[in-house]
Amino acid sequence: MSRELILNRIYDALGRSPQTAPPASPTLPPAKPADPLKAEATSALVDLLTDRLVDYDATVTHANADTVGKVVAELLGDAQTVVIPHDLPEDWTAASTAQFHADSVEEPLSVNQLDSVDAVVTGSTVSIAETGTICLAGATTGRRAITLVPDHHVVVVKISDIVESVPQAVEVLVERDLDTAVQTWVSGPSATVDIELERVKGVHGPRTLNVVFLED
């Protein structure tokens, strides 16, 4: 008589159900090894975009999910009032003591209100390494006015949103259904040359542009 049959009869006599073996743990697929070529290409794009932005008088700082709030707070400095898009991630501004005013299409701040704030914090949609350009479109970037009126702009750029060329950036906009949305393309702080060939900052946008590269 088999051992299993004997045990089953004992369980029957005791009024208990036969014990069954615990289900096997699911087999997880092996982790994919990091692609060194992709990592190298991403690093090259970050370096190129950094070079372009710095050349345009913007500043570039790196952060991750744990430090982005602290980095944004440090860049805001002594700013007392800051405008943000309604859908900006809360952790990006959680470390700052400034007073934040959320702006949205449904409840827009007035031009006078925007003119009175010290800074603006937004996300970004896609950035182009070749040209040093940051495209603003969609929920985390807000209305165009909030990035054109304040004098100081802190913009968070996800590293995964950096592409090499303009055509690639347009492809991203199409994929996200933002190709027909209102957009602002920024390459450094606002700078204009007057009739005397004097470079003037802040005429058509912020004088100060701080870019935060967010690892994701």
Order of alpha helices (4+ residues) and beta strands (2+ residues): alpha-alpha-beta-alpha-beta-beta-alpha-beta-beta-beta-alpha-beta-beta-alpha-beta-beta-beta-beta
